[in-house]
Amino acid sequence: MKLTILGTCSGTEPMPDRKHTSFVVEHEGGIYWFDAGEGCSYTAHLAGIDLLSIQAIFISHPHLDHVGGLVNLIGTMQKLNGRNQDPDRSLTGKTIPVRIPNLNVWSGVLQVLAASKETYTPNFNLDAQTYEDGVIYDQNGFKLTALHNRHLGEPEPGQPWQSYSFCIEAGGKCLVFSGDVRETAEVAPFLQNCDLFLMETGHHQVEDVCTYLKESGADFGRLGFVHHGRAILADPEGECQKARSILGDRVFVADDKVEMVL
């Protein structure tokens, strides 16, 4: 399992060298896309990630800093597919699952794409569906489990949850992504025997997260901070030292374009 982090910034104003939240996981030649902050497809393409190898797209919740680049991602896939000369890499006729908690947001994405018909002529299918707790994708040795959190509050009776955390399993490795959460403890069911935990700091302080993890006895390998809030944006090295004073060198503060093999 190879991880490439495309964007590490929370929903702030533009920050130097950081775009909004997005990352991809590569497994057996396929690309699995998580969240789509602004600029994600631009960063991925210039980093050499093959957008024609995308197997599925997963959105943790519908806030702008997690979906602001979704229109461009799909449009870029279409443009690259139109220029592709290799039939073995073509997206034409294929169906790409899109899992997103809010189909109204997806409808908006489609409306923007429809307004650009002269440059966007769909020749692959996008199967957009909402999802609930549990396994939401399990194909080709890549398994994704979702768990709701309270970042967007508790829904009214009968209404769906709108924000989720993810547990990704592939190649004998486990990667957990917090998404945006109200409390770190909401991710606890995913953390046992996890190789890498990607935790957001847009709504949390690193020392609080690390103290909770240490006291809870969570059995995880490395901890990477993403979706950075203003404390990390102002002083990433200082915040990293705070975290390492609690959990040691297994903690890192992620930058855009970081690559890791689990």
Buried (B, 14 or more C-beta within 10 A) or exposed (E): BBBBBBBBBBBBEEBEEBBBBBBBBBBEEBBBBBBBBBBBBBBBBEEEBBBBBBBBBBBBBBBEBBBBBBBBBBBBBBBBBBEBEEEEEBBEEBEBBBBBBBBEBBEBBBEBBEEEEEEBEBEBEBEBEBBEEEEBBEEEEBBBBBBBBBBBEEEEEEEEBBBBBBBBBBBEBBBBBBBBBBBBBBBBEBBEEBBBBBBBBBBBBBBEBBBBBEEEEBEBBBBBBBBBBEBBBEEBEEBBEBBBEBBEEBBBBBEBBBEBEB
